[in-house]
Amino acid sequence: MKYVVFVLLAAIVVSLGTGLFYLRREDADSPKMLRALEIRVGLSLVLILFLVASYFLGWIEPPTG
């Protein structure tokens, strides 16, 4: 469970770095940079949906303080 979250977070960071690379290398309207942004947004949505589903399925619990 933790590994899925870590892998998704790592993929989001890699996509962010790829977008930054294309931003510095090419112009801001580059299709490669746009694709990196699309991937990052998609991975972020998958991560959020996975965490919400995990909560409702009882795989994770809210922290108690």
N, CA, C and O atoms as a Maestro MAE file, in Angstrom:
{
 s_m_m2io_version
 :::
 2.0.0
}

f_m_ct {
 s_m_title
 :::
 protein
 m_atom[260] {
  # First column is atom index #
  i_m_mmod_type
  r_m_x_coord
  r_m_y_coord
  r_m_z_coord
  i_m_residue_number
  s_m_chain_name
  s_m_pdb_residue_name
  s_m_pdb_atom_name
  i_m_atomic_number
  :::
  1 25 0.826 -1.188 0.000 1 A "MET " " N  " 7
  2 3 0.000 0.000 0.000 1 A "MET " " CA " 6
  3 2 0.871 1.254 0.000 1 A "MET " " C  " 6
  4 15 0.683 2.153 -0.820 1 A "MET " " O  " 8
  5 25 1.831 1.304 0.932 2 A "LYS " " N  " 7
  6 3 2.726 2.459 0.988 2 A "LYS " " CA " 6
  7 2 3.543 2.571 -0.289 2 A "LYS " " C  " 6
  8 15 3.829 3.666 -0.772 2 A "LYS " " O  " 8
  9 25 3.910 1.417 -0.823 3 A "TYR " " N  " 7
  10 3 4.757 1.415 -2.009 3 A "TYR " " CA " 6
  11 2 4.033 2.003 -3.221 3 A "TYR " " C  " 6
  12 15 4.648 2.664 -4.058 3 A "TYR " " O  " 8
  13 25 2.739 1.763 -3.309 4 A "VAL " " N  " 7
  14 3 1.963 2.336 -4.411 4 A "VAL " " CA " 6
  15 2 1.986 3.855 -4.325 4 A "VAL " " C  " 6
  16 15 2.169 4.536 -5.334 4 A "VAL " " O  " 8
  17 25 1.801 4.383 -3.127 5 A "VAL " " N  " 7
  18 3 1.817 5.832 -2.928 5 A "VAL " " CA " 6
  19 2 3.203 6.392 -3.244 5 A "VAL " " C  " 6
  20 15 3.321 7.426 -3.900 5 A "VAL " " O  " 8
  21 25 4.242 5.715 -2.781 6 A "PHE " " N  " 7
  22 3 5.600 6.195 -3.048 6 A "PHE " " CA " 6
  23 2 5.941 6.158 -4.536 6 A "PHE " " C  " 6
  24 15 6.592 7.065 -5.055 6 A "PHE " " O  " 8
  25 25 5.498 5.108 -5.211 7 A "VAL " " N  " 7
  26 3 5.758 5.007 -6.649 7 A "VAL " " CA " 6
  27 2 5.016 6.108 -7.406 7 A "VAL " " C  " 6
  28 15 5.574 6.720 -8.317 7 A "VAL " " O  " 8
  29 25 3.771 6.360 -7.033 8 A "LEU " " N  " 7
  30 3 3.022 7.429 -7.686 8 A "LEU " " CA " 6
  31 2 3.646 8.794 -7.414 8 A "LEU " " C  " 6
  32 15 3.741 9.621 -8.321 8 A "LEU " " O  " 8
  33 25 4.070 9.037 -6.185 9 A "LEU " " N  " 7
  34 3 4.724 10.308 -5.869 9 A "LEU " " CA " 6
  35 2 6.031 10.460 -6.639 9 A "LEU " " C  " 6
  36 15 6.343 11.548 -7.124 9 A "LEU " " O  " 8
  37 25 6.791 9.381 -6.754 10 A "ALA " " N  " 7
  38 3 8.042 9.442 -7.515 10 A "ALA " " CA " 6
  39 2 7.762 9.717 -8.994 10 A "ALA " " C  " 6
  40 15 8.480 10.489 -9.629 10 A "ALA " " O  " 8
  41 25 6.731 9.093 -9.534 11 A "ALA " " N  " 7
  42 3 6.374 9.330 -10.935 11 A "ALA " " CA " 6
  43 2 5.930 10.772 -11.154 11 A "ALA " " C  " 6
  44 15 6.223 11.358 -12.197 11 A "ALA " " O  " 8
  45 25 5.228 11.346 -10.186 12 A "ILE " " N  " 7
  46 3 4.810 12.746 -10.283 12 A "ILE " " CA " 6
  47 2 6.031 13.662 -10.277 12 A "ILE " " C  " 6
  48 15 6.097 14.615 -11.053 12 A "ILE " " O  " 8
  49 25 6.989 13.378 -9.413 13 A "VAL " " N  " 7
  50 3 8.204 14.197 -9.348 13 A "VAL " " CA " 6
  51 2 9.015 14.066 -10.641 13 A "VAL " " C  " 6
  52 15 9.552 15.057 -11.137 13 A "VAL " " O  " 8
  53 25 9.106 12.849 -11.188 14 A "VAL " " N  " 7
  54 3 9.825 12.657 -12.447 14 A "VAL " " CA " 6
  55 2 9.132 13.424 -13.574 14 A "VAL " " C  " 6
  56 15 9.799 14.048 -14.399 14 A "VAL " " O  " 8
  57 25 7.822 13.381 -13.613 15 A "SER " " N  " 7
  58 3 7.081 14.122 -14.635 15 A "SER " " CA " 6
  59 2 7.274 15.629 -14.467 15 A "SER " " C  " 6
  60 15 7.372 16.358 -15.454 15 A "SER " " O  " 8
  61 25 7.328 16.084 -13.242 16 A "LEU " " N  " 7
  62 3 7.590 17.497 -12.980 16 A "LEU " " CA " 6
  63 2 8.977 17.885 -13.476 16 A "LEU " " C  " 6
  64 15 9.149 18.942 -14.083 16 A "LEU " " O  " 8
  65 25 9.955 17.041 -13.222 17 A "GLY " " N  " 7
  66 3 11.312 17.305 -13.695 17 A "GLY " " CA " 6
  67 2 11.396 17.281 -15.207 17 A "GLY " " C  " 6
  68 15 12.119 18.080 -15.802 17 A "GLY " " O  " 8
  69 25 10.659 16.368 -15.838 18 A "THR " " N  " 7
  70 3 10.639 16.307 -17.295 18 A "THR " " CA " 6
  71 2 10.044 17.581 -17.883 18 A "THR " " C  " 6
  72 15 10.559 18.124 -18.860 18 A "THR " " O  " 8
  73 25 8.955 18.052 -17.279 19 A "GLY " " N  " 7
  74 3 8.347 19.296 -17.739 19 A "GLY " " CA " 6
  75 2 9.292 20.473 -17.583 19 A "GLY " " C  " 6
  76 15 9.358 21.337 -18.457 19 A "GLY " " O  " 8
  77 25 10.018 20.512 -16.484 20 A "LEU " " N  " 7
  78 3 10.991 21.583 -16.273 20 A "LEU " " CA " 6
  79 2 12.118 21.498 -17.294 20 A "LEU " " C  " 6
  80 15 12.580 22.522 -17.797 20 A "LEU " " O  " 8
  81 25 12.556 20.293 -17.598 21 A "PHE " " N  " 7
  82 3 13.606 20.107 -18.598 21 A "PHE " " CA " 6
  83 2 13.157 20.646 -19.953 21 A "PHE " " C  " 6
  84 15 13.900 21.373 -20.613 21 A "PHE " " O  " 8
  85 25 11.943 20.289 -20.365 22 A "TYR " " N  " 7
  86 3 11.450 20.763 -21.660 22 A "TYR " " CA " 6
  87 2 11.167 22.263 -21.633 22 A "TYR " " C  " 6
  88 15 11.289 22.924 -22.665 22 A "TYR " " O  " 8
  89 25 10.799 22.805 -20.500 23 A "LEU " " N  " 7
  90 3 10.585 24.245 -20.392 23 A "LEU " " CA " 6
  91 2 11.892 24.990 -20.592 23 A "LEU " " C  " 6
  92 15 11.925 26.023 -21.261 23 A "LEU " " O  " 8
  93 25 12.968 24.475 -20.017 24 A "ARG " " N  " 7
  94 3 14.275 25.128 -20.151 24 A "ARG " " CA " 6
  95 2 14.885 24.885 -21.534 24 A "ARG " " C  " 6
  96 15 15.592 25.742 -22.063 24 A "ARG " " O  " 8
  97 25 14.610 23.724 -22.112 25 A "ARG " " N  " 7
  98 3 15.236 23.333 -23.373 25 A "ARG " " CA " 6
  99 2 14.519 23.938 -24.576 25 A "ARG " " C  " 6
  100 15 15.163 24.385 -25.526 25 A "ARG " " O  " 8
  101 25 13.216 23.951 -24.537 26 A "GLU " " N  " 7
  102 3 12.411 24.422 -25.653 26 A "GLU " " CA " 6
  103 2 11.536 25.582 -25.182 26 A "GLU " " C  " 6
  104 15 11.702 26.072 -24.065 26 A "GLU " " O  " 8
  105 25 10.621 26.014 -26.016 27 A "ASP " " N  " 7
  106 3 9.758 27.114 -25.609 27 A "ASP " " CA " 6
  107 2 8.641 26.611 -24.704 27 A "ASP " " C  " 6
  108 15 8.440 25.406 -24.550 27 A "ASP " " O  " 8
  109 25 7.915 27.561 -24.106 28 A "ALA " " N  " 7
  110 3 6.884 27.216 -23.128 28 A "ALA " " CA " 6
  111 2 5.678 26.546 -23.778 28 A "ALA " " C  " 6
  112 15 4.894 25.906 -23.077 28 A "ALA " " O  " 8
  113 25 5.504 26.669 -25.081 29 A "ASP " " N  " 7
  114 3 4.363 26.065 -25.763 29 A "ASP " " CA " 6
  115 2 4.706 24.721 -26.396 29 A "ASP " " C  " 6
  116 15 4.005 24.256 -27.296 29 A "ASP " " O  " 8
  117 25 5.763 24.113 -25.934 30 A "SER " " N  " 7
  118 3 6.224 22.845 -26.501 30 A "SER " " CA " 6
  119 2 5.201 21.740 -26.239 30 A "SER " " C  " 6
  120 15 4.675 21.640 -25.131 30 A "SER " " O  " 8
  121 25 4.913 20.912 -27.242 31 A "PRO " " N  " 7
  122 3 3.994 19.788 -27.020 31 A "PRO " " CA " 6
  123 2 4.559 18.765 -26.032 31 A "PRO " " C  " 6
  124 15 3.799 18.088 -25.340 31 A "PRO " " O  " 8
  125 25 5.880 18.650 -25.964 32 A "LYS " " N  " 7
  126 3 6.480 17.720 -24.999 32 A "LYS " " CA " 6
  127 2 6.241 18.191 -23.571 32 A "LYS " " C  " 6
  128 15 5.970 17.383 -22.682 32 A "LYS " " O  " 8
  129 25 6.344 19.507 -23.351 33 A "MET " " N  " 7
  130 3 6.091 20.031 -22.020 33 A "MET " " CA " 6
  131 2 4.618 19.873 -21.650 33 A "MET " " C  " 6
  132 15 4.291 19.549 -20.508 33 A "MET " " O  " 8
  133 25 3.738 20.101 -22.614 34 A "LEU " " N  " 7
  134 3 2.311 19.926 -22.376 34 A "LEU " " CA " 6
  135 2 2.005 18.479 -22.025 34 A "LEU " " C  " 6
  136 15 1.192 18.213 -21.140 34 A "LEU " " O  " 8
  137 25 2.647 17.546 -22.711 35 A "ARG " " N  " 7
  138 3 2.427 16.129 -22.428 35 A "ARG " " CA " 6
  139 2 2.904 15.765 -21.016 35 A "ARG " " C  " 6
  140 15 2.251 14.994 -20.313 35 A "ARG " " O  " 8
  141 25 4.050 16.326 -20.612 36 A "ALA " " N  " 7
  142 3 4.551 16.075 -19.252 36 A "ALA " " CA " 6
  143 2 3.571 16.621 -18.215 36 A "ALA " " C  " 6
  144 15 3.362 16.003 -17.171 36 A "ALA " " O  " 8
  145 25 2.972 17.777 -18.498 37 A "LEU " " N  " 7
  146 3 1.980 18.347 -17.582 37 A "LEU " " CA " 6
  147 2 0.734 17.469 -17.524 37 A "LEU " " C  " 6
  148 15 0.187 17.240 -16.445 37 A "LEU " " O  " 8
  149 25 0.290 16.983 -18.664 38 A "GLU " " N  " 7
  150 3 -0.871 16.100 -18.680 38 A "GLU " " CA " 6
  151 2 -0.619 14.835 -17.872 38 A "GLU " " C  " 6
  152 15 -1.489 14.387 -17.126 38 A "GLU " " O  " 8
  153 25 0.551 14.268 -18.017 39 A "ILE " " N  " 7
  154 3 0.893 13.053 -17.271 39 A "ILE " " CA " 6
  155 2 0.921 13.340 -15.777 39 A "ILE " " C  " 6
  156 15 0.417 12.551 -14.978 39 A "ILE " " O  " 8
  157 25 1.516 14.479 -15.397 40 A "ARG " " N  " 7
  158 3 1.597 14.823 -13.980 40 A "ARG " " CA " 6
  159 2 0.213 15.022 -13.376 40 A "ARG " " C  " 6
  160 15 -0.059 14.542 -12.276 40 A "ARG " " O  " 8
  161 25 -0.655 15.721 -14.083 41 A "VAL " " N  " 7
  162 3 -2.018 15.939 -13.581 41 A "VAL " " CA " 6
  163 2 -2.765 14.616 -13.492 41 A "VAL " " C  " 6
  164 15 -3.481 14.375 -12.519 41 A "VAL " " O  " 8
  165 25 -2.609 13.759 -14.490 42 A "GLY " " N  " 7
  166 3 -3.257 12.452 -14.460 42 A "GLY " " CA " 6
  167 2 -2.779 11.589 -13.303 42 A "GLY " " C  " 6
  168 15 -3.579 10.938 -12.631 42 A "GLY " " O  " 8
  169 25 -1.470 11.586 -13.074 43 A "LEU " " N  " 7
  170 3 -0.928 10.808 -11.950 43 A "LEU " " CA " 6
  171 2 -1.406 11.364 -10.617 43 A "LEU " " C  " 6
  172 15 -1.672 10.604 -9.685 43 A "LEU " " O  " 8
  173 25 -1.515 12.676 -10.520 44 A "SER " " N  " 7
  174 3 -2.011 13.285 -9.282 44 A "SER " " CA " 6
  175 2 -3.457 12.883 -9.025 44 A "SER " " C  " 6
  176 15 -3.827 12.580 -7.890 44 A "SER " " O  " 8
  177 25 -4.275 12.878 -10.074 45 A "LEU " " N  " 7
  178 3 -5.664 12.448 -9.914 45 A "LEU " " CA " 6
  179 2 -5.748 10.978 -9.516 45 A "LEU " " C  " 6
  180 15 -6.561 10.608 -8.669 45 A "LEU " " O  " 8
  181 25 -4.918 10.148 -10.120 46 A "VAL " " N  " 7
  182 3 -4.898 8.722 -9.758 46 A "VAL " " CA " 6
  183 2 -4.511 8.559 -8.295 46 A "VAL " " C  " 6
  184 15 -5.110 7.753 -7.584 46 A "VAL " " O  " 8
  185 25 -3.518 9.313 -7.840 47 A "LEU " " N  " 7
  186 3 -3.089 9.223 -6.442 47 A "LEU " " CA " 6
  187 2 -4.206 9.648 -5.496 47 A "LEU " " C  " 6
  188 15 -4.454 8.981 -4.491 47 A "LEU " " O  " 8
  189 25 -4.877 10.744 -5.805 48 A "ILE " " N  " 7
  190 3 -5.968 11.219 -4.946 48 A "ILE " " CA " 6
  191 2 -7.106 10.205 -4.916 48 A "ILE " " C  " 6
  192 15 -7.632 9.892 -3.848 48 A "ILE " " O  " 8
  193 25 -7.487 9.693 -6.080 49 A "LEU " " N  " 7
  194 3 -8.564 8.702 -6.125 49 A "LEU " " CA " 6
  195 2 -8.171 7.422 -5.397 49 A "LEU " " C  " 6
  196 15 -9.008 6.806 -4.737 49 A "LEU " " O  " 8
  197 25 -6.913 7.014 -5.507 50 A "PHE " " N  " 7
  198 3 -6.446 5.833 -4.798 50 A "PHE " " CA " 6
  199 2 -6.517 6.038 -3.281 50 A "PHE " " C  " 6
  200 15 -6.937 5.139 -2.552 50 A "PHE " " O  " 8
  201 25 -6.110 7.206 -2.813 51 A "LEU " " N  " 7
  202 3 -6.153 7.475 -1.370 51 A "LEU " " CA " 6
  203 2 -7.588 7.545 -0.851 51 A "LEU " " C  " 6
  204 15 -7.876 7.039 0.234 51 A "LEU " " O  " 8
  205 25 -8.482 8.161 -1.604 52 A "VAL " " N  " 7
  206 3 -9.892 8.232 -1.189 52 A "VAL " " CA " 6
  207 2 -10.509 6.840 -1.173 52 A "VAL " " C  " 6
  208 15 -11.206 6.477 -0.225 52 A "VAL " " O  " 8
  209 25 -10.255 6.058 -2.222 53 A "ALA " " N  " 7
  210 3 -10.786 4.694 -2.269 53 A "ALA " " CA " 6
  211 2 -10.217 3.849 -1.133 53 A "ALA " " C  " 6
  212 15 -10.935 3.046 -0.536 53 A "ALA " " O  " 8
  213 25 -8.945 4.022 -0.835 54 A "SER " " N  " 7
  214 3 -8.319 3.270 0.258 54 A "SER " " CA " 6
  215 2 -8.961 3.614 1.592 54 A "SER " " C  " 6
  216 15 -9.147 2.744 2.443 54 A "SER " " O  " 8
  217 25 -9.293 4.865 1.768 55 A "TYR " " N  " 7
  218 3 -9.949 5.281 3.013 55 A "TYR " " CA " 6
  219 2 -11.324 4.639 3.136 55 A "TYR " " C  " 6
  220 15 -11.671 4.097 4.185 55 A "TYR " " O  " 8
  221 25 -12.107 4.701 2.058 56 A "PHE " " N  " 7
  222 3 -13.463 4.151 2.117 56 A "PHE " " CA " 6
  223 2 -13.475 2.625 2.178 56 A "PHE " " C  " 6
  224 15 -14.423 2.043 2.705 56 A "PHE " " O  " 8
  225 25 -12.461 1.978 1.661 57 A "LEU " " N  " 7
  226 3 -12.379 0.517 1.748 57 A "LEU " " CA " 6
  227 2 -11.779 0.041 3.067 57 A "LEU " " C  " 6
  228 15 -11.745 -1.158 3.345 57 A "LEU " " O  " 8
  229 25 -11.308 0.985 3.875 58 A "GLY " " N  " 7
  230 3 -10.773 0.635 5.182 58 A "GLY " " CA " 6
  231 2 -9.316 0.229 5.171 58 A "GLY " " C  " 6
  232 15 -8.812 -0.293 6.165 58 A "GLY " " O  " 8
  233 25 -8.629 0.459 4.065 59 A "TRP " " N  " 7
  234 3 -7.213 0.101 3.995 59 A "TRP " " CA " 6
  235 2 -6.363 1.064 4.783 59 A "TRP " " C  " 6
  236 15 -5.302 0.686 5.280 59 A "TRP " " O  " 8
  237 25 -6.800 2.298 4.911 60 A "ILE " " N  " 7
  238 3 -6.086 3.297 5.709 60 A "ILE " " CA " 6
  239 2 -7.070 3.954 6.658 60 A "ILE " " C  " 6
  240 15 -8.273 3.985 6.400 60 A "ILE " " O  " 8
  241 25 -6.557 4.472 7.741 61 A "GLU " " N  " 7
  242 3 -7.401 5.158 8.725 61 A "GLU " " CA " 6
  243 2 -6.843 6.554 8.935 61 A "GLU " " C  " 6
  244 15 -5.643 6.780 8.774 61 A "GLU " " O  " 8
  245 25 -7.721 7.499 9.300 62 A "PRO " " N  " 7
  246 3 -7.215 8.839 9.570 62 A "PRO " " CA " 6
  247 2 -6.346 8.833 10.826 62 A "PRO " " C  " 6
  248 15 -6.565 8.029 11.733 62 A "PRO " " O  " 8
  249 25 -5.374 9.717 10.878 63 A "PRO " " N  " 7
  250 3 -4.515 9.748 12.070 63 A "PRO " " CA " 6
  251 2 -5.314 10.196 13.290 63 A "PRO " " C  " 6
  252 15 -6.188 11.059 13.202 63 A "PRO " " O  " 8
  253 25 -4.995 9.597 14.412 64 A "THR " " N  " 7
  254 3 -5.645 9.995 15.666 64 A "THR " " CA " 6
  255 2 -4.647 10.805 16.477 64 A "THR " " C  " 6
  256 15 -3.475 10.441 16.579 64 A "THR " " O  " 8
  257 25 -5.100 11.867 17.032 65 A "GLY " " N  " 7
  258 3 -4.169 12.725 17.748 65 A "GLY " " CA " 6
  259 2 -4.653 13.108 19.020 65 A "GLY " " C  " 6
  260 15 -3.974 13.836 19.745 65 A "GLY " " O  " 8
  :::
 }
 m_bond[259] {
  # First column is bond index #
  i_m_from
  i_m_to
  i_m_order
  :::
  1 1 2 1
  2 2 3 1
  3 3 4 2
  4 3 5 1
  5 5 6 1
  6 6 7 1
  7 7 8 2
  8 7 9 1
  9 9 10 1
  10 10 11 1
  11 11 12 2
  12 11 13 1
  13 13 14 1
  14 14 15 1
  15 15 16 2
  16 15 17 1
  17 17 18 1
  18 18 19 1
  19 19 20 2
  20 19 21 1
  21 21 22 1
  22 22 23 1
  23 23 24 2
  24 23 25 1
  25 25 26 1
  26 26 27 1
  27 27 28 2
  28 27 29 1
  29 29 30 1
  30 30 31 1
  31 31 32 2
  32 31 33 1
  33 33 34 1
  34 34 35 1
  35 35 36 2
  36 35 37 1
  37 37 38 1
  38 38 39 1
  39 39 40 2
  40 39 41 1
  41 41 42 1
  42 42 43 1
  43 43 44 2
  44 43 45 1
  45 45 46 1
  46 46 47 1
  47 47 48 2
  48 47 49 1
  49 49 50 1
  50 50 51 1
  51 51 52 2
  52 51 53 1
  53 53 54 1
  54 54 55 1
  55 55 56 2
  56 55 57 1
  57 57 58 1
  58 58 59 1
  59 59 60 2
  60 59 61 1
  61 61 62 1
  62 62 63 1
  63 63 64 2
  64 63 65 1
  65 65 66 1
  66 66 67 1
  67 67 68 2
  68 67 69 1
  69 69 70 1
  70 70 71 1
  71 71 72 2
  72 71 73 1
  73 73 74 1
  74 74 75 1
  75 75 76 2
  76 75 77 1
  77 77 78 1
  78 78 79 1
  79 79 80 2
  80 79 81 1
  81 81 82 1
  82 82 83 1
  83 83 84 2
  84 83 85 1
  85 85 86 1
  86 86 87 1
  87 87 88 2
  88 87 89 1
  89 89 90 1
  90 90 91 1
  91 91 92 2
  92 91 93 1
  93 93 94 1
  94 94 95 1
  95 95 96 2
  96 95 97 1
  97 97 98 1
  98 98 99 1
  99 99 100 2
  100 99 101 1
  101 101 102 1
  102 102 103 1
  103 103 104 2
  104 103 105 1
  105 105 106 1
  106 106 107 1
  107 107 108 2
  108 107 109 1
  109 109 110 1
  110 110 111 1
  111 111 112 2
  112 111 113 1
  113 113 114 1
  114 114 115 1
  115 115 116 2
  116 115 117 1
  117 117 118 1
  118 118 119 1
  119 119 120 2
  120 119 121 1
  121 121 122 1
  122 122 123 1
  123 123 124 2
  124 123 125 1
  125 125 126 1
  126 126 127 1
  127 127 128 2
  128 127 129 1
  129 129 130 1
  130 130 131 1
  131 131 132 2
  132 131 133 1
  133 133 134 1
  134 134 135 1
  135 135 136 2
  136 135 137 1
  137 137 138 1
  138 138 139 1
  139 139 140 2
  140 139 141 1
  141 141 142 1
  142 142 143 1
  143 143 144 2
  144 143 145 1
  145 145 146 1
  146 146 147 1
  147 147 148 2
  148 147 149 1
  149 149 150 1
  150 150 151 1
  151 151 152 2
  152 151 153 1
  153 153 154 1
  154 154 155 1
  155 155 156 2
  156 155 157 1
  157 157 158 1
  158 158 159 1
  159 159 160 2
  160 159 161 1
  161 161 162 1
  162 162 163 1
  163 163 164 2
  164 163 165 1
  165 165 166 1
  166 166 167 1
  167 167 168 2
  168 167 169 1
  169 169 170 1
  170 170 171 1
  171 171 172 2
  172 171 173 1
  173 173 174 1
  174 174 175 1
  175 175 176 2
  176 175 177 1
  177 177 178 1
  178 178 179 1
  179 179 180 2
  180 179 181 1
  181 181 182 1
  182 182 183 1
  183 183 184 2
  184 183 185 1
  185 185 186 1
  186 186 187 1
  187 187 188 2
  188 187 189 1
  189 189 190 1
  190 190 191 1
  191 191 192 2
  192 191 193 1
  193 193 194 1
  194 194 195 1
  195 195 196 2
  196 195 197 1
  197 197 198 1
  198 198 199 1
  199 199 200 2
  200 199 201 1
  201 201 202 1
  202 202 203 1
  203 203 204 2
  204 203 205 1
  205 205 206 1
  206 206 207 1
  207 207 208 2
  208 207 209 1
  209 209 210 1
  210 210 211 1
  211 211 212 2
  212 211 213 1
  213 213 214 1
  214 214 215 1
  215 215 216 2
  216 215 217 1
  217 217 218 1
  218 218 219 1
  219 219 220 2
  220 219 221 1
  221 221 222 1
  222 222 223 1
  223 223 224 2
  224 223 225 1
  225 225 226 1
  226 226 227 1
  227 227 228 2
  228 227 229 1
  229 229 230 1
  230 230 231 1
  231 231 232 2
  232 231 233 1
  233 233 234 1
  234 234 235 1
  235 235 236 2
  236 235 237 1
  237 237 238 1
  238 238 239 1
  239 239 240 2
  240 239 241 1
  241 241 242 1
  242 242 243 1
  243 243 244 2
  244 243 245 1
  245 245 246 1
  246 246 247 1
  247 247 248 2
  248 247 249 1
  249 249 250 1
  250 250 251 1
  251 251 252 2
  252 251 253 1
  253 253 254 1
  254 254 255 1
  255 255 256 2
  256 255 257 1
  257 257 258 1
  258 258 259 1
  259 259 260 2
  :::
 }
}
